[in-house]
Amino acid sequence: MKTQTIPPEERTLLTEQLYGEEIAVSGPFQCDLCGREITASNRVMYDALRISDLPKLQATLDIPECWMLDAARCSHCETDTLDPTTNGIDEVLMSLPIHESNGVLSADTTEVTVLEYSPSADGYYPPAVNLGMLVRQGDLGLLRWSRLKWVLDHLPQAHPLVSDIQTLVDQSIEKPPEV
Ligand SMILES: [Zn+2]
């Protein structure tokens, strides 16, 4: 995938909608991929998403069409690509400072660096959806091909999520070759 520059108006929306978003209100700040604890003294890499063209799912789960933090990445899980990207979802890979106030961590988007951007019109047809799993995990990122690929590449075969996700991948209309 060629790197896309995020349009200025989109960058403004991202900055406004994620500003002050609370992270790790209770408990440690953990990598959303591998679970390692993240020290928030430096900039942290984050995936952000906006579900913007999956109308049935948005209506069913009442998902607002705004930018949301998807997954924090510890230094072990940093990446330089959003591939494979997903159609219907705007995706951003960014790094930003984390602000701490009274023990509450929040996103400081005033100094965000957008590393990669994939508009919703780009990417593979969305993977098949298991609503029960989505609600149980509370993780809309599992609608993204890149997150599914990460699960299959990194979690042990015996992990309960792996077989559920493999089933979804097998049921999907289009499957990225790298998954
Ligand atoms: Zn990690």
Backbone and ligand atoms as CSV (ligand in chain L), in Angstrom:
chain,resi,resn,atom,element,x,y,z
A,1,MET,N,N,0.852,-1.207,0.000
A,1,MET,CA,C,0.000,0.000,0.000
A,1,MET,C,C,0.873,1.237,0.000
A,2,LYS,N,N,0.532,2.184,-0.861
A,2,LYS,CA,C,1.307,3.417,-0.840
A,2,LYS,C,C,0.845,4.275,0.341
A,3,THR,N,N,1.782,4.983,0.913
A,3,THR,CA,C,1.448,5.826,2.052
A,3,THR,C,C,0.562,6.979,1.598
A,4,GLN,N,N,-0.506,7.190,2.306
A,4,GLN,CA,C,-1.401,8.296,1.990
A,4,GLN,C,C,-1.201,9.399,3.009
A,5,THR,N,N,-1.307,10.612,2.558
A,5,THR,CA,C,-1.249,11.734,3.482
A,5,THR,C,C,-2.665,12.010,3.954
A,6,ILE,N,N,-2.805,12.191,5.239
A,6,ILE,CA,C,-4.141,12.452,5.768
A,6,ILE,C,C,-4.548,13.875,5.362
A,7,PRO,N,N,-5.764,14.059,4.810
A,7,PRO,CA,C,-6.190,15.404,4.432
A,7,PRO,C,C,-6.280,16.294,5.676
A,8,PRO,N,N,-5.965,17.579,5.543
A,8,PRO,CA,C,-5.932,18.474,6.706
A,8,PRO,C,C,-7.242,18.478,7.500
A,9,GLU,N,N,-8.394,18.445,6.809
A,9,GLU,CA,C,-9.674,18.501,7.533
A,9,GLU,C,C,-9.896,17.213,8.331
A,10,GLU,N,N,-9.375,16.114,7.807
A,10,GLU,CA,C,-9.501,14.831,8.496
A,10,GLU,C,C,-8.601,14.813,9.732
A,11,ARG,N,N,-7.430,15.375,9.589
A,11,ARG,CA,C,-6.488,15.478,10.696
A,11,ARG,C,C,-7.079,16.322,11.827
A,12,THR,N,N,-7.773,17.393,11.451
A,12,THR,CA,C,-8.412,18.262,12.450
A,12,THR,C,C,-9.489,17.478,13.216
A,13,LEU,N,N,-10.308,16.716,12.477
A,13,LEU,CA,C,-11.348,15.906,13.126
A,13,LEU,C,C,-10.731,14.899,14.102
A,14,LEU,N,N,-9.697,14.236,13.636
A,14,LEU,CA,C,-9.009,13.237,14.465
A,14,LEU,C,C,-8.493,13.881,15.756
A,15,THR,N,N,-7.845,15.014,15.597
A,15,THR,CA,C,-7.261,15.718,16.739
A,15,THR,C,C,-8.346,16.143,17.733
A,16,GLU,N,N,-9.444,16.680,17.207
A,16,GLU,CA,C,-10.515,17.163,18.091
A,16,GLU,C,C,-11.241,16.010,18.772
A,17,GLN,N,N,-11.530,14.970,18.001
A,17,GLN,CA,C,-12.370,13.901,18.552
A,17,GLN,C,C,-11.622,13.010,19.532
A,18,LEU,N,N,-10.304,12.939,19.411
A,18,LEU,CA,C,-9.548,12.081,20.328
A,18,LEU,C,C,-8.888,12.857,21.459
A,19,TYR,N,N,-8.999,14.178,21.413
A,19,TYR,CA,C,-8.300,14.967,22.422
A,19,TYR,C,C,-8.816,14.652,23.830
A,20,GLY,N,N,-7.915,14.322,24.735
A,20,GLY,CA,C,-8.297,14.082,26.128
A,20,GLY,C,C,-8.969,12.743,26.356
A,21,GLU,N,N,-9.044,11.913,25.326
A,21,GLU,CA,C,-9.636,10.573,25.478
A,21,GLU,C,C,-8.903,9.839,26.600
A,22,GLU,N,N,-9.650,9.332,27.567
A,22,GLU,CA,C,-9.016,8.711,28.723
A,22,GLU,C,C,-8.501,7.313,28.404
A,23,ILE,N,N,-7.350,7.030,28.979
A,23,ILE,CA,C,-6.668,5.754,28.779
A,23,ILE,C,C,-6.324,5.225,30.165
A,24,ALA,N,N,-6.503,3.952,30.385
A,24,ALA,CA,C,-6.044,3.346,31.634
A,24,ALA,C,C,-6.507,4.128,32.864
A,25,VAL,N,N,-7.822,4.284,32.980
A,25,VAL,CA,C,-8.374,5.005,34.123
A,25,VAL,C,C,-8.147,4.213,35.407
A,26,SER,N,N,-8.312,2.903,35.310
A,26,SER,CA,C,-7.982,2.076,36.463
A,26,SER,C,C,-7.055,0.970,35.990
A,27,GLY,N,N,-6.066,0.681,36.796
A,27,GLY,CA,C,-5.131,-0.375,36.429
A,27,GLY,C,C,-4.045,0.145,35.526
A,28,PRO,N,N,-3.101,-0.734,35.190
A,28,PRO,CA,C,-1.927,-0.313,34.421
A,28,PRO,C,C,-2.279,-0.021,32.964
A,29,PHE,N,N,-1.447,0.765,32.325
A,29,PHE,CA,C,-1.576,1.068,30.902
A,29,PHE,C,C,-0.897,-0.060,30.141
A,30,GLN,N,N,-1.702,-0.838,29.437
A,30,GLN,CA,C,-1.172,-2.035,28.786
A,30,GLN,C,C,-1.231,-1.939,27.273
A,31,CYS,N,N,-0.308,-2.613,26.620
A,31,CYS,CA,C,-0.335,-2.781,25.174
A,31,CYS,C,C,-1.601,-3.569,24.823
A,32,ASP,N,N,-2.388,-3.055,23.887
A,32,ASP,CA,C,-3.629,-3.738,23.522
A,32,ASP,C,C,-3.382,-4.964,22.653
A,33,LEU,N,N,-2.158,-5.142,22.200
A,33,LEU,CA,C,-1.866,-6.313,21.381
A,33,LEU,C,C,-1.293,-7.441,22.233
A,34,CYS,N,N,-0.228,-7.147,23.000
A,34,CYS,CA,C,0.446,-8.247,23.718
A,34,CYS,C,C,0.231,-8.196,25.230
A,35,GLY,N,N,-0.301,-7.100,25.748
A,35,GLY,CA,C,-0.588,-7.024,27.176
A,35,GLY,C,C,0.556,-6.535,28.045
A,36,ARG,N,N,1.734,-6.275,27.439
A,36,ARG,CA,C,2.839,-5.743,28.243
A,36,ARG,C,C,2.469,-4.365,28.772
A,37,GLU,N,N,3.004,-4.041,29.932
A,37,GLU,CA,C,2.729,-2.715,30.497
A,37,GLU,C,C,3.511,-1.648,29.714
A,38,ILE,N,N,2.870,-0.519,29.460
A,38,ILE,CA,C,3.512,0.574,28.728
A,38,ILE,C,C,3.851,1.692,29.703
A,39,THR,N,N,5.082,2.170,29.636
A,39,THR,CA,C,5.472,3.339,30.414
A,39,THR,C,C,5.117,4.561,29.583
A,40,ALA,N,N,4.276,5.396,30.141
A,40,ALA,CA,C,3.729,6.492,29.331
A,40,ALA,C,C,4.579,7.748,29.369
A,41,SER,N,N,5.878,7.586,29.667
A,41,SER,CA,C,6.705,8.788,29.730
A,41,SER,C,C,7.126,9.260,28.339
A,42,ASN,N,N,7.074,8.354,27.370
A,42,ASN,CA,C,7.423,8.735,25.996
A,42,ASN,C,C,6.169,8.776,25.132
A,43,ARG,N,N,6.383,9.054,23.864
A,43,ARG,CA,C,5.264,8.970,22.924
A,43,ARG,C,C,4.856,7.509,22.768
A,44,VAL,N,N,3.583,7.296,22.538
A,44,VAL,CA,C,3.078,5.935,22.396
A,44,VAL,C,C,2.457,5.795,21.010
A,45,MET,N,N,2.722,4.652,20.387
A,45,MET,CA,C,2.114,4.384,19.085
A,45,MET,C,C,0.698,3.853,19.302
A,46,TYR,N,N,-0.226,4.346,18.515
A,46,TYR,CA,C,-1.628,3.956,18.623
A,46,TYR,C,C,-2.224,3.715,17.249
A,47,ASP,N,N,-3.110,2.765,17.141
A,47,ASP,CA,C,-3.989,2.660,15.982
A,47,ASP,C,C,-5.288,3.379,16.366
A,48,ALA,N,N,-5.836,4.135,15.418
A,48,ALA,CA,C,-7.161,4.724,15.623
A,48,ALA,C,C,-8.044,4.310,14.456
A,49,LEU,N,N,-9.342,4.281,14.707
A,49,LEU,CA,C,-10.266,3.877,13.647
A,49,LEU,C,C,-11.532,4.711,13.687
A,50,ARG,N,N,-12.183,4.759,12.565
A,50,ARG,CA,C,-13.534,5.306,12.494
A,50,ARG,C,C,-14.333,4.397,11.570
A,51,ILE,N,N,-15.377,3.795,12.129
A,51,ILE,CA,C,-16.251,2.940,11.319
A,51,ILE,C,C,-17.122,3.898,10.513
A,52,SER,N,N,-16.951,3.917,9.203
A,52,SER,CA,C,-17.689,4.946,8.479
A,52,SER,C,C,-18.503,4.435,7.314
A,53,ASP,N,N,-18.322,3.187,6.949
A,53,ASP,CA,C,-19.170,2.708,5.858
A,53,ASP,C,C,-19.555,1.248,6.051
A,54,LEU,N,N,-20.014,0.942,7.263
A,54,LEU,CA,C,-20.549,-0.387,7.564
A,54,LEU,C,C,-21.918,-0.173,8.194
A,55,PRO,N,N,-22.886,0.356,7.390
A,55,PRO,CA,C,-24.145,0.874,7.939
A,55,PRO,C,C,-24.936,-0.134,8.783
A,56,LYS,N,N,-24.959,-1.401,8.351
A,56,LYS,CA,C,-25.763,-2.387,9.094
A,56,LYS,C,C,-25.201,-2.570,10.507
A,57,LEU,N,N,-23.890,-2.707,10.553
A,57,LEU,CA,C,-23.217,-2.926,11.831
A,57,LEU,C,C,-23.304,-1.677,12.715
A,58,GLN,N,N,-23.141,-0.509,12.110
A,58,GLN,CA,C,-23.223,0.739,12.870
A,58,GLN,C,C,-24.601,0.892,13.511
A,59,ALA,N,N,-25.640,0.507,12.747
A,59,ALA,CA,C,-27.003,0.608,13.282
A,59,ALA,C,C,-27.232,-0.441,14.374
A,60,THR,N,N,-26.773,-1.665,14.123
A,60,THR,CA,C,-27.003,-2.753,15.081
A,60,THR,C,C,-26.323,-2.468,16.418
A,61,LEU,N,N,-25.102,-1.994,16.374
A,61,LEU,CA,C,-24.342,-1.793,17.609
A,61,LEU,C,C,-24.326,-0.332,18.055
A,62,ASP,N,N,-25.059,0.520,17.315
A,62,ASP,CA,C,-25.133,1.933,17.678
A,62,ASP,C,C,-23.723,2.546,17.799
A,63,ILE,N,N,-22.942,2.366,16.756
A,63,ILE,CA,C,-21.559,2.858,16.760
A,63,ILE,C,C,-21.534,4.285,16.201
A,64,PRO,N,N,-21.053,5.248,16.979
A,64,PRO,CA,C,-20.985,6.615,16.461
A,64,PRO,C,C,-19.918,6.735,15.377
A,65,GLU,N,N,-20.182,7.599,14.388
A,65,GLU,CA,C,-19.207,7.762,13.308
A,65,GLU,C,C,-18.184,8.822,13.709
A,66,CYS,N,N,-17.296,8.433,14.610
A,66,CYS,CA,C,-16.237,9.363,14.996
A,66,CYS,C,C,-14.953,8.562,15.229
A,67,TRP,N,N,-13.832,9.280,15.281
A,67,TRP,CA,C,-12.553,8.622,15.502
A,67,TRP,C,C,-12.488,8.056,16.913
A,68,MET,N,N,-11.965,6.854,17.037
A,68,MET,CA,C,-11.800,6.205,18.339
A,68,MET,C,C,-10.397,5.622,18.420
A,69,LEU,N,N,-9.838,5.625,19.616
A,69,LEU,CA,C,-8.569,4.935,19.807
A,69,LEU,C,C,-8.848,3.449,19.690
A,70,ASP,N,N,-8.045,2.750,18.927
A,70,ASP,CA,C,-8.258,1.317,18.790
A,70,ASP,C,C,-7.289,0.549,19.677
A,71,ALA,N,N,-5.993,0.663,19.386
A,71,ALA,CA,C,-5.047,-0.172,20.121
A,71,ALA,C,C,-3.751,0.570,20.400
A,72,ALA,N,N,-3.341,0.532,21.664
A,72,ALA,CA,C,-2.024,1.051,22.040
A,72,ALA,C,C,-0.993,-0.024,21.724
A,73,ARG,N,N,0.175,0.409,21.237
A,73,ARG,CA,C,1.244,-0.539,20.912
A,73,ARG,C,C,2.458,-0.262,21.785
A,74,CYS,N,N,2.939,-1.297,22.484
A,74,CYS,CA,C,4.188,-1.163,23.229
A,74,CYS,C,C,5.348,-1.191,22.231
A,75,SER,N,N,6.565,-0.969,22.722
A,75,SER,CA,C,7.707,-0.888,21.805
A,75,SER,C,C,7.914,-2.194,21.033
A,76,HIS,N,N,7.505,-3.323,21.620
A,76,HIS,CA,C,7.647,-4.612,20.932
A,76,HIS,C,C,6.665,-4.762,19.786
A,77,CYS,N,N,5.545,-4.051,19.863
A,77,CYS,CA,C,4.460,-4.255,18.895
A,77,CYS,C,C,4.345,-3.095,17.904
A,78,GLU,N,N,5.334,-2.203,17.915
A,78,GLU,CA,C,5.283,-1.103,16.958
A,78,GLU,C,C,5.383,-1.638,15.539
A,79,THR,N,N,4.794,-0.897,14.611
A,79,THR,CA,C,4.764,-1.321,13.212
A,79,THR,C,C,4.938,-0.094,12.333
A,80,ASP,N,N,5.095,-0.314,11.029
A,80,ASP,CA,C,5.160,0.837,10.136
A,80,ASP,C,C,4.096,0.747,9.054
A,81,THR,N,N,3.136,-0.143,9.266
A,81,THR,CA,C,2.118,-0.295,8.226
A,81,THR,C,C,0.749,-0.619,8.813
A,82,LEU,N,N,-0.293,-0.172,8.112
A,82,LEU,CA,C,-1.662,-0.524,8.476
A,82,LEU,C,C,-2.131,-1.752,7.682
A,83,ASP,N,N,-1.292,-2.230,6.788
A,83,ASP,CA,C,-1.671,-3.364,5.938
A,83,ASP,C,C,-1.938,-4.618,6.735
A,84,PRO,N,N,-2.866,-5.453,6.345
A,84,PRO,CA,C,-3.836,-5.238,5.282
A,84,PRO,C,C,-4.981,-4.344,5.762
A,85,THR,N,N,-5.312,-3.328,4.985
A,85,THR,CA,C,-6.333,-2.373,5.405
A,85,THR,C,C,-7.736,-2.882,5.089
A,86,THR,N,N,-8.725,-2.236,5.687
A,86,THR,CA,C,-10.111,-2.720,5.602
A,86,THR,C,C,-11.021,-1.660,5.006
A,87,ASN,N,N,-11.790,-2.058,4.022
A,87,ASN,CA,C,-12.776,-1.181,3.413
A,87,ASN,C,C,-13.905,-0.889,4.406
A,88,GLY,N,N,-14.391,0.346,4.416
A,88,GLY,CA,C,-15.486,0.716,5.324
A,88,GLY,C,C,-14.993,1.293,6.634
A,89,ILE,N,N,-13.682,1.222,6.857
A,89,ILE,CA,C,-13.099,1.731,8.102
A,89,ILE,C,C,-11.950,2.675,7.768
A,90,ASP,N,N,-12.005,3.893,8.297
A,90,ASP,CA,C,-10.864,4.795,8.212
A,90,ASP,C,C,-9.874,4.358,9.287
A,91,GLU,N,N,-8.616,4.270,8.906
A,91,GLU,CA,C,-7.608,3.794,9.865
A,91,GLU,C,C,-6.416,4.743,9.894
A,92,VAL,N,N,-5.871,4.914,11.080
A,92,VAL,CA,C,-4.695,5.760,11.242
A,92,VAL,C,C,-3.712,5.052,12.168
A,93,LEU,N,N,-2.441,5.131,11.800
A,93,LEU,CA,C,-1.361,4.708,12.696
A,93,LEU,C,C,-0.655,5.987,13.115
A,94,MET,N,N,-0.543,6.203,14.413
A,94,MET,CA,C,-0.016,7.496,14.860
A,94,MET,C,C,0.832,7.310,16.108
A,95,SER,N,N,1.568,8.358,16.439
A,95,SER,CA,C,2.251,8.364,17.727
A,95,SER,C,C,1.906,9.680,18.407
A,96,LEU,N,N,1.736,9.606,19.713
A,96,LEU,CA,C,1.316,10.804,20.445
A,96,LEU,C,C,1.756,10.743,21.895
A,97,PRO,N,N,1.903,11.896,22.529
A,97,PRO,CA,C,2.242,11.902,23.947
A,97,PRO,C,C,1.008,11.533,24.786
A,98,ILE,N,N,1.268,10.921,25.928
A,98,ILE,CA,C,0.188,10.586,26.857
A,98,ILE,C,C,0.302,11.540,28.041
A,99,HIS,N,N,-0.785,12.171,28.368
A,99,HIS,CA,C,-0.809,13.165,29.430
A,99,HIS,C,C,-1.284,12.499,30.725
A,100,GLU,N,N,-0.611,12.805,31.832
A,100,GLU,CA,C,-1.056,12.233,33.102
A,100,GLU,C,C,-1.505,13.327,34.048
A,101,SER,N,N,-2.690,13.137,34.612
A,101,SER,CA,C,-3.197,14.092,35.585
A,101,SER,C,C,-3.960,13.333,36.662
A,102,ASN,N,N,-3.539,13.464,37.908
A,102,ASN,CA,C,-4.161,12.754,39.029
A,102,ASN,C,C,-4.310,11.258,38.762
A,103,GLY,N,N,-3.287,10.683,38.191
A,103,GLY,CA,C,-3.310,9.243,37.950
A,103,GLY,C,C,-4.121,8.817,36.741
A,104,VAL,N,N,-4.744,9.767,36.054
A,104,VAL,CA,C,-5.526,9.422,34.869
A,104,VAL,C,C,-4.698,9.754,33.628
A,105,LEU,N,N,-4.557,8.773,32.751
A,105,LEU,CA,C,-3.817,8.994,31.510
A,105,LEU,C,C,-4.793,9.361,30.398
A,106,SER,N,N,-4.390,10.330,29.586
A,106,SER,CA,C,-5.251,10.681,28.459
A,106,SER,C,C,-4.405,11.014,27.232
A,107,ALA,N,N,-5.053,10.922,26.067
A,107,ALA,CA,C,-4.369,11.160,24.791
A,107,ALA,C,C,-4.180,12.654,24.594
A,108,ASP,N,N,-2.947,13.025,24.251
A,108,ASP,CA,C,-2.668,14.423,23.940
A,108,ASP,C,C,-2.487,14.549,22.430
A,109,THR,N,N,-3.575,14.873,21.751
A,109,THR,CA,C,-3.522,14.873,20.286
A,109,THR,C,C,-2.980,16.189,19.714
A,110,THR,N,N,-2.618,17.126,20.591
A,110,THR,CA,C,-2.091,18.385,20.050
A,110,THR,C,C,-0.743,18.162,19.370
A,111,GLU,N,N,-0.068,17.077,19.763
A,111,GLU,CA,C,1.239,16.803,19.151
A,111,GLU,C,C,1.256,15.454,18.450
A,112,VAL,N,N,0.123,15.100,17.852
A,112,VAL,CA,C,0.036,13.791,17.203
A,112,VAL,C,C,0.863,13.779,15.907
A,113,THR,N,N,1.518,12.660,15.659
A,113,THR,CA,C,2.179,12.442,14.377
A,113,THR,C,C,1.444,11.300,13.681
A,114,VAL,N,N,0.852,11.591,12.534
A,114,VAL,CA,C,0.158,10.548,11.784
A,114,VAL,C,C,1.181,9.857,10.887
A,115,LEU,N,N,1.395,8.564,11.131
A,115,LEU,CA,C,2.412,7.808,10.404
A,115,LEU,C,C,1.835,7.172,9.137
A,116,GLU,N,N,0.604,6.678,9.236
A,116,GLU,CA,C,-0.054,6.061,8.098
A,116,GLU,C,C,-1.537,6.400,8.169
A,117,TYR,N,N,-2.154,6.473,7.009
A,117,TYR,CA,C,-3.587,6.782,6.939
A,117,TYR,C,C,-4.197,5.933,5.835
A,118,SER,N,N,-5.312,5.301,6.122
A,118,SER,CA,C,-6.025,4.545,5.096
A,118,SER,C,C,-7.490,4.944,5.122
A,119,PRO,N,N,-7.974,5.643,4.085
A,119,PRO,CA,C,-9.386,6.033,4.060
A,119,PRO,C,C,-10.289,4.809,3.913
A,120,SER,N,N,-11.567,4.981,4.292
A,120,SER,CA,C,-12.490,3.838,4.302
A,120,SER,C,C,-12.701,3.246,2.912
A,121,ALA,N,N,-12.494,4.052,1.873
A,121,ALA,CA,C,-12.692,3.534,0.512
A,121,ALA,C,C,-11.588,2.565,0.099
A,122,ASP,N,N,-10.494,2.541,0.841
A,122,ASP,CA,C,-9.376,1.658,0.527
A,122,ASP,C,C,-9.425,0.380,1.358
A,123,GLY,N,N,-8.879,-0.652,0.814
A,123,GLY,CA,C,-8.685,-1.863,1.613
A,123,GLY,C,C,-9.507,-3.040,1.141
A,124,TYR,N,N,-9.318,-4.157,1.816
A,124,TYR,CA,C,-10.028,-5.390,1.490
A,124,TYR,C,C,-11.457,-5.337,2.026
A,125,TYR,N,N,-12.340,-6.072,1.351
A,125,TYR,CA,C,-13.720,-6.200,1.819
A,125,TYR,C,C,-13.679,-6.639,3.295
A,126,PRO,N,N,-14.531,-6.024,4.165
A,126,PRO,CA,C,-14.426,-6.311,5.612
A,126,PRO,C,C,-14.570,-7.798,5.939
A,127,PRO,N,N,-13.880,-8.246,6.972
A,127,PRO,CA,C,-13.996,-9.652,7.370
A,127,PRO,C,C,-15.407,-9.975,7.887
A,128,ALA,N,N,-15.743,-11.245,7.877
A,128,ALA,CA,C,-17.013,-11.685,8.451
A,128,ALA,C,C,-17.057,-11.276,9.928
A,129,VAL,N,N,-18.281,-11.048,10.426
A,129,VAL,CA,C,-18.432,-10.518,11.785
A,129,VAL,C,C,-19.122,-11.540,12.674
A,130,ASN,N,N,-18.601,-11.700,13.876
A,130,ASN,CA,C,-19.244,-12.499,14.911
A,130,ASN,C,C,-19.662,-11.503,16.000
A,131,LEU,N,N,-20.971,-11.136,15.973
A,131,LEU,CA,C,-21.438,-10.077,16.881
A,131,LEU,C,C,-21.180,-10.413,18.342
A,132,GLY,N,N,-21.424,-11.675,18.700
A,132,GLY,CA,C,-21.229,-12.097,20.090
A,132,GLY,C,C,-19.791,-11.895,20.535
A,133,MET,N,N,-18.863,-12.287,19.664
A,133,MET,CA,C,-17.445,-12.147,19.994
A,133,MET,C,C,-17.062,-10.671,20.113
A,134,LEU,N,N,-17.614,-9.879,19.189
A,134,LEU,CA,C,-17.303,-8.449,19.166
A,134,LEU,C,C,-17.736,-7.774,20.471
A,135,VAL,N,N,-18.937,-8.104,20.906
A,135,VAL,CA,C,-19.478,-7.513,22.131
A,135,VAL,C,C,-18.715,-8.039,23.349
A,136,ARG,N,N,-18.431,-9.345,23.332
A,136,ARG,CA,C,-17.711,-9.968,24.446
A,136,ARG,C,C,-16.317,-9.348,24.599
A,137,GLN,N,N,-15.631,-9.163,23.485
A,137,GLN,CA,C,-14.284,-8.605,23.535
A,137,GLN,C,C,-14.308,-7.089,23.731
A,138,GLY,N,N,-15.435,-6.453,23.385
A,138,GLY,CA,C,-15.533,-5.003,23.477
A,138,GLY,C,C,-14.453,-4.320,22.660
A,139,ASP,N,N,-14.171,-4.865,21.490
A,139,ASP,CA,C,-13.030,-4.403,20.709
A,139,ASP,C,C,-13.411,-4.282,19.236
A,140,LEU,N,N,-13.774,-3.050,18.833
A,140,LEU,CA,C,-14.168,-2.832,17.436
A,140,LEU,C,C,-13.005,-3.028,16.480
A,141,GLY,N,N,-11.788,-3.018,17.028
A,141,GLY,CA,C,-10.610,-3.245,16.195
A,141,GLY,C,C,-10.638,-4.614,15.537
A,142,LEU,N,N,-11.414,-5.540,16.101
A,142,LEU,CA,C,-11.496,-6.880,15.521
A,142,LEU,C,C,-12.286,-6.885,14.213
A,143,LEU,N,N,-12.756,-5.698,13.792
A,143,LEU,CA,C,-13.363,-5.572,12.460
A,143,LEU,C,C,-12.297,-5.259,11.409
A,144,ARG,N,N,-11.061,-5.033,11.866
A,144,ARG,CA,C,-9.977,-4.645,10.952
A,144,ARG,C,C,-9.113,-5.857,10.588
A,145,TRP,N,N,-8.822,-5.991,9.301
A,145,TRP,CA,C,-7.982,-7.099,8.850
A,145,TRP,C,C,-6.622,-7.103,9.530
A,146,SER,N,N,-6.052,-5.919,9.747
A,146,SER,CA,C,-4.693,-5.897,10.312
A,146,SER,C,C,-4.660,-6.449,11.735
A,147,ARG,N,N,-5.747,-6.206,12.500
A,147,ARG,CA,C,-5.798,-6.747,13.865
A,147,ARG,C,C,-6.000,-8.271,13.836
A,148,LEU,N,N,-6.833,-8.733,12.910
A,148,LEU,CA,C,-7.047,-10.184,12.810
A,148,LEU,C,C,-5.737,-10.886,12.440
A,149,LYS,N,N,-5.018,-10.263,11.507
A,149,LYS,CA,C,-3.722,-10.839,11.108
A,149,LYS,C,C,-2.777,-10.910,12.312
A,150,TRP,N,N,-2.789,-9.855,13.124
A,150,TRP,CA,C,-1.901,-9.846,14.292
A,150,TRP,C,C,-2.241,-10.997,15.246
A,151,VAL,N,N,-3.550,-11.178,15.485
A,151,VAL,CA,C,-3.974,-12.259,16.390
A,151,VAL,C,C,-3.481,-13.612,15.872
A,152,LEU,N,N,-3.691,-13.854,14.571
A,152,LEU,CA,C,-3.299,-15.149,14.005
A,152,LEU,C,C,-1.778,-15.327,13.991
A,153,ASP,N,N,-1.049,-14.231,13.804
A,153,ASP,CA,C,0.418,-14.326,13.733
A,153,ASP,C,C,1.078,-14.439,15.109
A,154,HIS,N,N,0.435,-13.917,16.142
A,154,HIS,CA,C,1.139,-13.772,17.421
A,154,HIS,C,C,0.557,-14.539,18.597
A,155,LEU,N,N,-0.751,-14.759,18.618
A,155,LEU,CA,C,-1.290,-15.457,19.792
A,155,LEU,C,C,-1.079,-16.960,19.635
A,156,PRO,N,N,-0.883,-17.654,20.759
A,156,PRO,CA,C,-0.709,-19.113,20.655
A,156,PRO,C,C,-1.962,-19.774,20.089
A,157,GLN,N,N,-1.736,-20.833,19.332
A,157,GLN,CA,C,-2.826,-21.559,18.676
A,157,GLN,C,C,-3.945,-21.919,19.654
A,158,ALA,N,N,-3.580,-22.164,20.921
A,158,ALA,CA,C,-4.567,-22.618,21.906
A,158,ALA,C,C,-5.400,-21.462,22.475
A,159,HIS,N,N,-5.030,-20.234,22.183
A,159,HIS,CA,C,-5.769,-19.083,22.705
A,159,HIS,C,C,-7.203,-19.124,22.164
A,160,PRO,N,N,-8.216,-18.930,23.052
A,160,PRO,CA,C,-9.606,-19.074,22.612
A,160,PRO,C,C,-9.986,-18.149,21.445
A,161,LEU,N,N,-9.350,-16.982,21.372
A,161,LEU,CA,C,-9.691,-16.032,20.309
A,161,LEU,C,C,-9.247,-16.532,18.928
A,162,VAL,N,N,-8.183,-17.346,18.911
A,162,VAL,CA,C,-7.589,-17.734,17.631
A,162,VAL,C,C,-8.557,-18.562,16.776
A,163,SER,N,N,-9.222,-19.542,17.389
A,163,SER,CA,C,-10.110,-20.381,16.574
A,163,SER,C,C,-11.318,-19.581,16.098
A,164,ASP,N,N,-11.851,-18.687,16.962
A,164,ASP,CA,C,-12.975,-17.835,16.553
A,164,ASP,C,C,-12.576,-16.976,15.355
A,165,ILE,N,N,-11.378,-16.429,15.418
A,165,ILE,CA,C,-10.941,-15.526,14.352
A,165,ILE,C,C,-10.619,-16.289,13.081
A,166,GLN,N,N,-10.041,-17.474,13.228
A,166,GLN,CA,C,-9.776,-18.284,12.039
A,166,GLN,C,C,-11.089,-18.617,11.321
A,167,THR,N,N,-12.142,-18.901,12.110
A,167,THR,CA,C,-13.453,-19.180,11.517
A,167,THR,C,C,-13.944,-17.978,10.719
A,168,LEU,N,N,-13.817,-16.775,11.309
A,168,LEU,CA,C,-14.260,-15.563,10.612
A,168,LEU,C,C,-13.472,-15.353,9.319
A,169,VAL,N,N,-12.175,-15.567,9.397
A,169,VAL,CA,C,-11.328,-15.384,8.209
A,169,VAL,C,C,-11.796,-16.340,7.105
A,170,ASP,N,N,-12.069,-17.586,7.488
A,170,ASP,CA,C,-12.494,-18.584,6.503
A,170,ASP,C,C,-13.859,-18.254,5.905
A,171,GLN,N,N,-14.709,-17.541,6.685
A,171,GLN,CA,C,-16.059,-17.206,6.206
A,171,GLN,C,C,-16.082,-15.919,5.388
A,172,SER,N,N,-14.973,-15.197,5.346
A,172,SER,CA,C,-14.975,-13.873,4.736
A,172,SER,C,C,-15.052,-13.938,3.213
A,173,ILE,N,N,-15.688,-12.919,2.653
A,173,ILE,CA,C,-15.882,-12.850,1.201
A,173,ILE,C,C,-14.545,-12.673,0.488
A,174,GLU,N,N,-13.705,-11.810,1.061
A,174,GLU,CA,C,-12.382,-11.575,0.477
A,174,GLU,C,C,-11.351,-11.783,1.586
A,175,LYS,N,N,-10.270,-12.457,1.260
A,175,LYS,CA,C,-9.243,-12.690,2.272
A,175,LYS,C,C,-7.917,-12.141,1.753
A,176,PRO,N,N,-7.323,-11.184,2.497
A,176,PRO,CA,C,-6.031,-10.670,2.044
A,176,PRO,C,C,-5.009,-11.808,1.997
A,177,PRO,N,N,-4.163,-11.854,0.963
A,177,PRO,CA,C,-3.227,-12.979,0.823
A,177,PRO,C,C,-2.287,-13.139,2.022
A,178,GLU,N,N,-1.991,-12.025,2.707
A,178,GLU,CA,C,-1.029,-12.130,3.824
A,178,GLU,C,C,-1.658,-12.633,5.116
A,179,VAL,N,N,-2.980,-12.788,5.161
A,179,VAL,CA,C,-3.623,-13.254,6.393
A,179,VAL,C,C,-3.653,-14.777,6.414
L,1,ZN,ZN,ZN,2.851,-5.096,22.782
